[in-house]
Amino acid sequence: MRLHSPPITELHALATVARLGSVTLAANELSVTQGAVSRAITRLEDHFGCPLLVRGNRRTELTETGKAFLDKVGPALNVIESVSSQLRMASRTKELTLSVAPTFFSNWLVPRLYRYEALHPDITLRFVHYNYDGCDFSDQTPDVVISAKPLDIPLVCCDYVIGRQNILVCSPKTALGLKTPRDLLSQQLLCHRSAPGIWSAWFKEVGLADEEPALGREFDYVSILIEATVAGLGVAILPRCLLEQALELGRLVTPFDLSIESKRGFHLCYPKAKSDMAGLITFKDWLMDEVAKYCSAIGESK
């Protein structure tokens, strides 16, 4: 049987815009972007083949068709939302869905997760795909994103975790030819495409601000940049927290005892509406405690 009803998220968008009279206010209440609300309304109008809203200068109103439609489906929508909320709260207090920046996930978080599971065996962590273009939380999942930068989204909390401290690393063989910072000028200077200015900042820090570093290869993925450095393709400046195992195993070394701070770093991002979730509270507390322990062990701030 063919279904004629549209997706429920689009119905919620329509109902919220109608109640508040504004796409902007509706986006704030739903913890999504204005664009996400506008696209939902457009899809709904395309589905029915008629306009449902009239967009004025001061207020967005329902058309006669939109009002008649919402008068009939609105009460049912409220019932569905109420029952769904109760059911989800009952089942999801013991579950947390996360999307984590891959290199941070594999190099720092995974080796520590067993401690969280030992402390909270009643809470299930579920991991989903990480979107490099960002997450607007317009879908029901994930609950939490550990992002490589803060997300500038209304009604979304972004708590800095770790990753602003960057160090210069290279392979042990490459390090043999590095006696002073000036020796770097003859090396392949590798970098991530999102941080090409980090080398200029490093040279300025060591008193070589007048030098123009000739950048070598740029990489889209930090994990590949790390492996390229291990393979001796050049020298890189990377977040210390991502290099823990490579440094311990001697695959990478730090030829100069200097760290510089970036403005990015990894952030724990989540909608304010979910800040009281039991799984989120326990995970956040545990994560920050692990960060404090790690920073204490290496003698650095996070």
N, C-alpha and C positions, 0 to 999 in steps of 0.2 A: 504494500500500500504506500502510495506517495504521501509524504508529510507536507503540509502547507504551512506549518508554524515555523517561525524563524528561530535562530539561536537565542537562548535566554539572556546572554550577555548583552545582546543588542536591545532587547526589551528593557533591561535594566537601564541602559544608557538613555533610551527614550523617556522612561518614567522619571529618571533623575533630572534630565534637562527640563522636562515639563514642570516638575515640582519647583525647581530653583530658578527657572527662566534664563539660564545661562549655561553655555557649553563649558566655560571656564570654571564656574562653581561646581558643575557636575563632575568635571575631571578631577578637581581637588577632592571632592567627597569620595569618588570611586578609586582614588589613588592611582590614576592613569594620566596620560597626557591629553591635552586638548585635541590633538590629532587623532588619538585613538577613539575618543568619543565621536568626533565628527565623522570618522570612517564608519563607525558602527551605525550611526544614523543614516548615512548614505546607503549602506548595504541594506538597511531595513526598508528605506524608501524604494530602492531598486527591486527588492523582493516583492513588495506589494504594488509597484508600478504607479505610485502616487505620492505626493508630498505629505509629510506628517507634521512638519514644523514650518513656521514662518519666522524667519530670522530678521528681527528688527534692530534698530540702532541701540536701543536700551534693553530690550528683553526679547527672548525667543519664546514664541507661543505655539501651542498646538493648532493645527488646522482643524476644521470641523471633522474631517475624516479621522485625524489623529486623536481628537478628543473622544469621539465615539468609540474608537478602537481601545483606547486606554481605559475608558470607563468600564469596559467589559473585562479586559484582561488584567487590569491593575490589581483588583482584590485577590485574584488567583496568584498573581506574581508575588504579592506580599506573603501569602500563605506558604508558597514554595520556598521563599527566602527564609522565613522563620523556621520552618521544619528542617530545611537544609542546614541552617546555622546550628541548630541544636544537635543534629546528627553528626555534623563534622566536628563540633567541639568535643563530643563524646568519644569519637574515634581517633581524632588527631592530636589529642593532648599527649599521646605517646608516639608521635611521629613528627619528624622535621625534614622537609625537602630542601636540599641545598644545590646551588649551582656555583662551582668554584673554579677560579682561574687555573687552568691545567697545570702549569709548572709549580705554582704554589701548592696545589693539591698533591702532586706526586712527590715533590722534594721536601716539603715541610709538614704538611698536614697528615698525610697518610701514615708516616712513621709514628705518629703520636695518637692516632685515633683509637688504638686498643685501650688506651688509658681512659678515654671518655666512655667507651663501651663497658669497661669494668666498673666505672663509677655509676653509670646510668643504664643498667641492662634492660630497664623497662621502656626506654626510648629508642625508637628505630630511626636511624638516619638514612634518608634516601637521596641519592645523587642523580641529577639530571644534567643535560647538555648545557655547556657554558656558551653564551652568546657574546662573541668578541665585540659586537656592535652595541652592546648594552642591553639592559632589561628594564622595561617600564612597568613590570608587575601587573600588566593588564590581564594576564591569565591567572588562573588559580595557583599555578606553580611557576617558579619555586617560591618557598616561603622566605628564603634568605639567599643572597648572592654575596660571595666573597670576590670582590672586583679588584682589578689592577689599578683602579682609580675611583674616586668618589663619583656617585651618580647624582646628577643635578636634576632631581625629580621632586615635585611637590609632595609633601606628606610621606616622604621616604627618609628614614634615618640612615646615616652613613657614619659608622664609628671606625676611626682609624685603628688598624690592628698592628701592622709591622711592615717593613720593607723600604723605608726611606733611607736607611744607611746603605751606601754603595761602596764597594771596594774594587780595586784594580786587581785582576787575576790573569794568569797565563799558565801555560804548561811548564813543568820543571825545566824542560830543554830550552824553551824560550827565555826563561828567567836567567839563564846563564849569561845572556848577552845584555842584561839590564843592570847596570851599576848605578846609574843616576837617572832621575826623571827625564833628562834631556835625551837619553838613549831611546826613549819611546818614539822620538821623531822619525826614526828609521824603521819603525815597526808598522805592521798592518794593524790599524786601530779599528776594531770591530765595534758595532753598536746595534741597538734595536732601533727600528725605524721610528718609534715614538719618542726616542730620546737622543737625537743627534747632537744636541747641545751639551751633553754631559762631559764630552772630552774637553771642550773649551773651559768649562767650569773646573775640571780637574787641573788643567795646565795653569789656570789662574791661581788655584790653591797652592801650587808648588812654586809659584814665582815665575812662571813662564807665560804670563798673560800676553806678551807681545808675539808669541809664536802662533802660527796658523796651522793647527793640526790637520794633516791630510787624512781624511777618513777613508777607511778601507771598505769592506763589505758591510751592508746593512741587512738585517734579518727581520722577518716578520714575527718569528716565534722565539721566545726566550730560551726554550728548551734546545732548539737547534743552535742558537748562539752559544750556549754553554758547551755543547758538544764540539762546535767548531773551535772554541778556545782550548778545550781539552786536546783536540787533535793537532794543536800547534799552528793553526791558521792565522793566529794573531793574538792581540791583547784586548781584553774587554773590561768594562766597568759595570758591575752587576750588583743587585741587592744581595747582601751577605746571607740573608735567610734562605736564599735559593741554592746556596753553594755548600751547605753544611756537609753533605756526604762527600762531595768532590774534594773538599779541603781535607776532611778526615782521612780519606783514602790516598791522598797525595796526588790525585789526578790534576789538581790545580794548586797553585801556590800564589802567595801575595808578595811580590818582590819589594813593595814599598808599604810601610806601615802608615797608611793614611786612608781615611774614609771621608766621603762627601755625602751631603744630604740632598735628596731630591724632593720635589713637591708632591710626588705621586704616592706610592705605597699601596698596600692592600687594605681594603675597607670592607667591613661587615655591613651590608646594606639590606634593609627590610622595611616594609610598610609600617607606619606607626600603628596602624590598626591591628597588627600582629605582635606588637611588642610585649603583650602579656601572655603569649603562648608558652606553655610549660617547657616544651622542647627548645624553643629559642632562648629562653632565660637560662636554662642549664647549659646549653651549648656556648652561649656568649660568655658566661662566667668561667666555664672551663677553658675556653679559648684564650681569654685574657690572662688567666692564671698560667697557662702554658707559655704564653709570650713573655710574661714576667720572669719565669724560670729560665727560659732560653737566653734572654738578655742579661740576666744575672750571671749565667754561666760563661758568656763570652765577654762580659765586662763592658757592654755597650748599652746605650739607650735604644729604644725600639724605633 
